[in-house]
């Protein structure tokens, strides 16, 4: 892993190479930053990843489980015992009662690693004032001794770019998230200024570019970063990926308020060049109409119709929505169905959050430590691995984001 440290900010960037394992490198980066956080003892540590919806990490949407494991391992190595992983998925997921934690295999991971898992949408809240609205922040976030923010990296139709700051939207309880959108940039900036975070661990292994945050394209960027401040983290990462500060409205607002004190990203080394993301297009007219506050009562009345899969698919094609959700459970797991196609390249092993060897991946279906995340299937470049079992909602993901070998 190559690393680069910002001269003025508490920020270190890592570029993974070859057979670097993300969990291990995550811990190394945090240790190199040496953040000032509460000592273990009875300290309560809360990790806030991005599990906003049911799209897995290889789409560029949700946090990579390997990075999450790296954070948890780092905490445990320093004596932390009270560890909670918590997020509050978006209101569409909440309304449809979709089990994002189950679909993304967090529940299985929690059972194996022994951390507490919380849905922040279902926690009591502490009311705080943002720039234009008051919202409830989940009490466990406000009462934890250590809060580690674990965002992904995405383009965004409305915000331009999102990472550390926008990830804190998941700390807002339930439908209060809708209020934040009344002035998204100003309220996001205020949210990051008022919700305490002690460390940002940015998962840029796969970023989302183009029509983000829910329907963009994955881009393998192989980046990890750690930072003390969410505003500085987003300024530097967005600058590396081709964004000026004025293209990210919440950073402009934060700079005007004095919450962002760093005015420039700094000079990046040559080996980080050429990583610009394809930016999000302008918000479609249909999306602007659909998000109108005046039409919200009508949207509620029409939901029995608009929630039908056919109608939702039409709305997505028109650009009114980015996400079409399917409820249910996925029981699909990996199987090595074409041994003649396996080149023993090791990509499946590197992708596995549980650090399975190539041979262990072959028999993963019968291994009790396999969490059926299926990272190995999407990493396999030849098609030697395939899915078996009931795919459920994963079928939609496969159609939109097929495994590597199907793209060739």
Residue, then its C-alpha position, 0 to 999 in steps of 0.5 A: x500500500x502506498x500512502x500519502x499524508x496531508x501536510x496541514x490536515x489530520x489525513x492519511x490516504x492509502x492506495x491498495x496494491x496487489x495482494x493488500x488485504x483491506x482489513x489489515x491495511x485499514x488498521x495500519x492507516x488508523x494506527x498511523x494517524x494515531x487519533x486522539x480518542x477515549x481509552x478503552x476501559x468501559x468506553x462505548x465505541x460506535x461505528x457508523x458505516x454506510x448501509x443506506x440501502x440494499x446495494x452491496x459494496x461491489x456496486x459502490x453504494x455500501x460500506x465494504x465489510x472488509x473495511x468494517x472488520x478492519x475497524x472492529x479488529x483495530x478497536x478490539x486490539x486496543x481493548x475495546x469490548x463495548x462495540x456497536x455497529x449502527x446505521x439508519x437506512x433510508x426512508x424508502x427502505x424503512x417504509x417497506x420494512x426491508x431488512x438491509x442488515x440481513x441482505x448485506x450479511x451484517x447480522x451474520x457478521x455480528x454473530x461471528x465477530x460479537x458486536x452489537x448491531x443497531x438500526x438507528x431508525x428505531x432508537x430514541x432521539x435527541x433533538x438538535x437544530x440544523x440550519x433550517x429544521x430540527x431533527x432527532x439524532x439517535x441517542x446511542x450516537x450522541x451518548x457513545x464515547x467514541x464514534x467512528x464514521x465509515x463512509x463510502x465515496x459517491x457522486x450525488x445528483x443534488x449534493x455533487x459528491x458525498x462521503x463523510x458528511x453525508x454519511x451522518x444522514x444515517x444518524x437522523x431518526x426515521x422520517x426526520x431524514x426528509x426534513x434535512x432535504x429541505x435545504x440539503x447542503x446547509x443542513x448536511x453541513x450543520x449535521x456534521x458540525x453538531x454530531x460528534x465524530x472522532x475518526x473518519x475511515x473512508x472506504x474508497x475501494x469501489x466508488x460510485x460515479x455518474x448517476x449517484x447515489x443510488x443508480x451510478x456505476x461502480x469504479x474500482x478506485x482502491x482507496x482507503x483514507x483516515x481523517x480526524x475531521x469530516x469536512x477536511x476529509x471530504x474536501x481532500x477526497x473530492x479534490x483528488x477525484x476531480x471536484x472543486x469545492x464550489x461543486x460540493x455545496x455543503x463544503x461551500x456552506x461549511x467553509x462560509x460558516x468556518x466549520x471547514x478551515x482548510x481552503x485547499x486540498x494540497x498537492x497530490x503525488x503523481x501516483x494518485x493522478x487520473x482518478x477523476x470520477x464521472x460527475x452526476x448529471x443534473x437532477x431530472x425534472x421528474x425527480x424534482x417534481x417527485x421530491x416537491x414538498x407540496x406533492x408529498x400528501x398526494x404521494x402518500x395517497x398514491x403509494x398503493x399504486x406507485x409501490x407496484x413493481x411495474x409502476x416503480x420501474x417506469x418511474x425509475x426509467x423516467x428519472x423520478x426515482x433511483x431505487x426500485x426496492x424488492x422485499x424478501x430474503x436472499x439465501x444465495x451463496x457461492x459455489x465453484x461450478x466451473x473448476x476448469x475456468x479457475x486460474x488460481x488467481x486469488x481474487x476470490x480470497x482477497x475479496x473474502x471478508x473472512x479471509x478464506x483461502x482459495x481452497x476454502x472459497x471452493x467449499x465456502x457453502x459448507x463452512x459455518x464462517x461463510x456469511x454468504x456475502x458473495x464478494x468472491x463471486x463478483x470478484x472472480x474474473x473468469x466465471x469459475x464461481x457462481x451463485x446457487x440458491x434463492x437469490x430473492x432481492x439479489x436478482x435485481x442487483x445482478x441485473x443492474x450490476x452483473x459479476x465481472x465475468x458477465x461484463x466481458 
